[in-house]
Each structure stands twice: as structure tokens, then as C-alpha cells.
Amino acid sequence: ATPEEVSGWAFNEATPRDAVNVQLFLDGQLHASVSANAHRPDLVTAGVTSHPGHGFVFPLKGVDLTPGVHQVEVFALHFAPGGTRVLIPLSATPRSFWIER
């Protein structure tokens, strides 16, 4: 995470051709949702998956952030049986970045 963007990748081994929906939480609040379908050939090269369309980018340019430390977390959105929404964190801990003005 940087003050300009939050990016990464996500895929579901059970359905490797399908894009995963991901959600960005900024300082504990839902900020945006996207489909992780951006082209990431490095995932194929690294042997993570045979399909490169699993990247995501959340631009932060234009987001009015106060000076100081901010935390971001990205979650994969999964629907469990019965339609229950489950958020699966993509990292073990939130990422932080600093805004200066």
C-alpha cells in the first residue's frame, strides 16, 4: 500500500479461471470493491496459477486523506452456502502508510 494505490492479487484455487471480488477497507471503513481480473503474468511465471487475470488495483489518488498514518485491508468476498457473505483477509495484518501535507 502506498498513498497512491493499493494493489495485489487474489484467486480461488477451486475456480482458477474466475475472478475473485475483493473489497478495500480504509481505516476500518469499506472504501471500494473491484473484481480481481487485471492482467498479472508474473503469477503464471511464479507458478501461482495458470491464468494471469487475478490482479487488482485500488487507486487512492483523489481520496481526501488527513495527514498521518492510515491502515488498509483487502478482503476476498465469498458467499457461503445459504448466501452468507464471508470476508477473507488477503494478508495476516493490515498494511499502513503515511500521508504528509
C-alpha positions in Angstrom: 0.0 0.0 0.0 1.2 3.5 -0.9 -0.5 6.9 -0.7 -1.3 6.5 -4.4 -2.7 2.9 -4.6 -3.3 -0.4 -3.0 -2.7 -3.4 -5.4 -2.2 -7.1 -5.3 -3.8 -10.3 -6.5 -6.4 -12.9 -5.4 -7.7 -16.1 -6.8 -9.7 -19.1 -5.7 -7.9 -22.5 -6.3 -11.3 -24.1 -6.6 -12.3 -21.9 -9.6 -8.9 -20.7 -11.0 -10.5 -19.2 -14.2 -12.9 -17.0 -12.3 -12.1 -13.5 -10.9 -12.4 -13.0 -7.2 -14.3 -10.0 -5.9 -12.2 -8.0 -3.4 -13.0 -5.2 -1.1 -10.8 -2.4 0.2 -11.2 -1.2 3.8 -9.5 2.1 4.5 -9.2 3.0 8.2 -11.8 0.3 9.0 -14.4 1.5 6.6 -15.4 -0.1 3.3 -13.9 2.1 0.6 -14.3 0.2 -2.7 -15.0 -3.1 -4.3 -13.5 -4.5 -7.6 -13.1 -7.7 -9.4 -9.5 -9.1 -9.3 -9.3 -9.6 -13.0 -6.3 -7.4 -14.0 -3.6 -9.0 -16.1 -0.7 -10.3 -13.9 1.6 -12.5 -16.0 4.0 -12.7 -13.1 1.6 -15.0 -11.3 1.9 -17.5 -14.1 5.7 -17.2 -14.2 5.9 -17.8 -10.5 3.7 -20.9 -10.8 0.9 -19.4 -8.6 -1.8 -20.0 -11.3 -2.0 -20.8 -15.0 -4.4 -17.9 -15.6 -2.9 -14.3 -15.4 -6.2 -12.4 -14.8 -6.1 -12.2 -11.0 -4.7 -8.7 -10.2 -6.4 -5.7 -8.6 -5.7 -2.0 -8.1 -7.5 0.4 -5.9 -6.4 3.9 -6.8 -6.2 6.3 -3.9 -5.5 9.5 -5.9 -8.2 12.0 -5.2 -9.2 10.3 -1.9 -9.2 13.0 0.8 -6.9 11.6 3.5 -5.8 13.5 6.5 -2.1 13.7 7.4 -0.9 10.8 9.5 -1.0 7.0 9.5 -3.7 5.2 7.6 -4.5 1.5 7.5 -5.7 -0.6 4.6 -7.0 -4.1 4.5 -8.2 -6.1 1.4 -10.6 -8.9 1.7 -11.8 -11.5 -0.8 -15.6 -11.6 -0.8 -17.0 -15.1 -0.7 -20.6 -16.3 -0.5 -21.0 -19.3 1.7 -24.0 -21.8 1.5 -27.2 -20.0 2.2 -25.9 -16.7 0.8 -23.9 -15.7 3.9 -21.3 -13.2 3.0 -17.8 -14.0 4.3 -14.8 -11.7 4.1 -11.4 -13.4 3.8 -8.4 -11.3 4.6 -5.7 -11.3 1.9 -2.9 -10.6 4.5 -2.3 -11.5 8.1 -2.2 -7.9 9.3 -3.4 -4.6 8.0 -1.0 -2.5 5.9 -0.1 1.0 6.9 1.1 4.1 5.0 1.8 7.7 6.0 0.3 10.9 4.5 2.3 14.1 4.8 1.0 17.5 3.8 
